Amino acid sequence: MADKLTPEQRHRCMSHIRSRDTKPEIIVRKYLFSRGFRYRVNVRRLPGTPDIVLRRYRTVIFVNGCFWHGHEGCRYYVLPKSNVDYWRNKIERNRERDRKDRIMLRDMGWHVIQLWECQLKPKVRERTLEGLVCTLNKMVLLNYGAKKYDLEEESGRNAAEPDPEYVRMKE
């Protein structure tokens, strides 16, 4: 089926598609902020300019559109019937770029979380966002547990024993 819009109309429509501050991003950001998480948005110093950066958790979150990033098996990812080669190549380039960015971030020591637009639809949104918060909390516990373990080895005492400095301060 041919495009119903003229090239000028199509150009105008496509130029209004946003790359940042999209509805799915704002949904995630509002949810995280309401749960006490503080973050930075679109940090350009990191590969891929992540949508959300939680420095305290050493975690980045990408909120991807299912069509633009080629979410396999998703009903929102359907190649257009016109200019198929162009769209297939474009989406493949996006996927490859995303994969390289994730690898670079992991090599730099960052945790990478990828959320899809379809995971933020009203029927499954709450479950997705609760899972995200649970994952972030587990990362904090793992990081805290590792630091606590290192401190135990350095001090040579058991974590169950009270800290002598703390006991002295209380007295």
C-alpha positions in Angstrom: 0.0 0.0 0.0 1.3 3.4 -0.9 2.0 6.1 1.6 -1.1 8.3 2.1 1.0 11.4 2.9 3.0 13.6 0.6 6.8 13.6 1.1 6.5 17.0 2.8 3.8 15.8 5.2 5.8 12.6 6.0 8.9 14.7 6.7 7.0 17.0 9.0 5.5 14.0 10.9 8.9 12.2 11.2 10.7 15.3 12.3 8.4 15.6 15.3 9.3 12.2 16.7 11.2 12.9 19.9 14.4 11.2 21.0 14.3 12.3 24.7 11.6 13.1 27.2 9.3 10.6 25.6 6.2 9.4 27.5 7.7 6.0 28.5 10.9 7.8 29.8 8.8 10.2 31.8 6.7 7.4 33.3 9.9 5.6 34.5 11.4 8.8 35.8 8.3 9.9 37.8 8.0 6.4 39.3 11.7 6.3 40.3 11.5 9.8 41.8 8.4 9.0 43.8 10.3 6.0 45.3 13.2 8.1 46.4 15.6 7.4 43.6 17.6 10.4 42.3 19.1 10.3 38.9 20.5 12.3 36.0 19.0 12.4 32.5 20.7 11.9 29.2 24.3 12.0 30.4 26.4 12.6 27.3 29.7 11.6 28.8 28.6 7.9 28.8 28.3 5.8 25.7 24.9 5.8 24.1 23.7 8.8 26.2 21.6 6.7 28.6 18.1 7.9 29.3 18.5 7.6 33.1 21.7 7.4 35.1 21.7 6.4 38.7 25.2 7.1 39.8 24.8 5.9 43.4 23.8 2.5 42.0 26.3 2.6 39.1 23.3 1.8 36.9 22.1 3.2 33.6 18.6 2.7 32.2 17.7 2.8 28.5 14.0 3.2 27.7 13.7 2.0 24.1 10.9 2.3 21.6 9.9 -1.1 20.3 9.8 0.0 16.7 13.0 2.2 16.6 15.2 -0.4 18.4 13.7 -3.5 16.8 12.1 -5.3 19.8 11.9 -8.9 18.5 8.6 -10.7 19.1 6.8 -7.5 20.0 3.6 -6.6 18.3 4.7 -2.9 18.2 7.7 -3.8 16.0 6.4 -4.2 12.5 8.5 -3.1 9.5 6.7 -0.7 7.2 5.6 -2.2 3.9 7.2 0.6 1.8 11.0 1.1 1.6 11.6 -2.1 3.5 15.3 -2.2 2.8 15.9 1.2 4.3 13.9 0.5 7.5 15.5 -3.0 7.9 19.0 -1.5 7.6 18.2 1.5 9.9 16.8 -0.7 12.7 19.7 -3.1 12.3 22.2 -0.3 12.7 20.3 0.9 15.8 20.5 -2.6 17.3 24.2 -2.9 16.6 24.9 0.6 18.1 22.8 -0.3 21.2 24.7 -3.6 21.6 28.1 -1.8 21.4 27.0 0.9 23.9 25.9 -1.7 26.4 29.2 -3.6 26.1 31.2 -0.4 26.6 29.1 0.6 29.6 29.5 -2.9 31.2 33.3 -2.7 30.5 33.3 0.6 32.4 31.7 -1.0 35.4 28.1 0.1 34.9 25.0 -2.0 35.3 22.7 -1.7 32.2 19.0 -2.0 32.4 16.9 -2.0 29.2 13.2 -1.3 29.3 10.9 -1.5 26.3 8.0 0.7 25.4 5.6 -2.4 25.5 6.7 -3.1 29.1 5.3 0.3 30.1 1.8 -0.1 28.6 -0.9 0.3 31.2 -1.7 -3.4 31.7 1.9 -4.4 32.6 3.4 -1.1 33.7 3.1 -1.5 37.5 4.7 -5.0 37.4 7.6 -3.7 35.3 8.3 -0.7 37.5 8.1 -2.7 40.7 10.5 -5.2 39.2 12.8 -2.3 38.3 12.8 -1.0 41.8 13.3 -4.5 43.2 16.3 -4.9 40.9 17.8 -1.6 42.0 17.3 -2.5 45.7 19.0 -5.8 45.2 22.0 -4.1 43.5 22.3 -1.8 46.6 22.2 -4.8 48.9 24.8 -6.7 46.9 27.1 -3.6 46.8 26.6 -2.9 50.5 27.2 -6.6 51.3 30.4 -6.6 49.4 31.6 -3.4 51.1 30.5 -4.8 54.5 32.4 -8.0 53.8 35.6 -6.0 52.9 35.3 -4.0 56.1 34.9 -7.2 58.1 38.1 -8.6 56.6 40.0 -5.4 57.3 38.9 -5.1 60.9 39.3 -8.8 61.6 36.0 -9.0 63.5 32.6 -10.5 62.9 29.8 -8.3 61.6 27.5 -9.6 64.4 29.8 -8.1 67.1 29.1 -4.5 68.1 31.6 -1.9 66.8 33.8 -0.9 69.8 33.9 2.7 68.6 30.1 2.9 68.5 29.8 1.3 72.0 32.3 3.9 73.4 30.4 6.8 71.8 27.1 5.6 73.3 28.5 5.3 76.9 
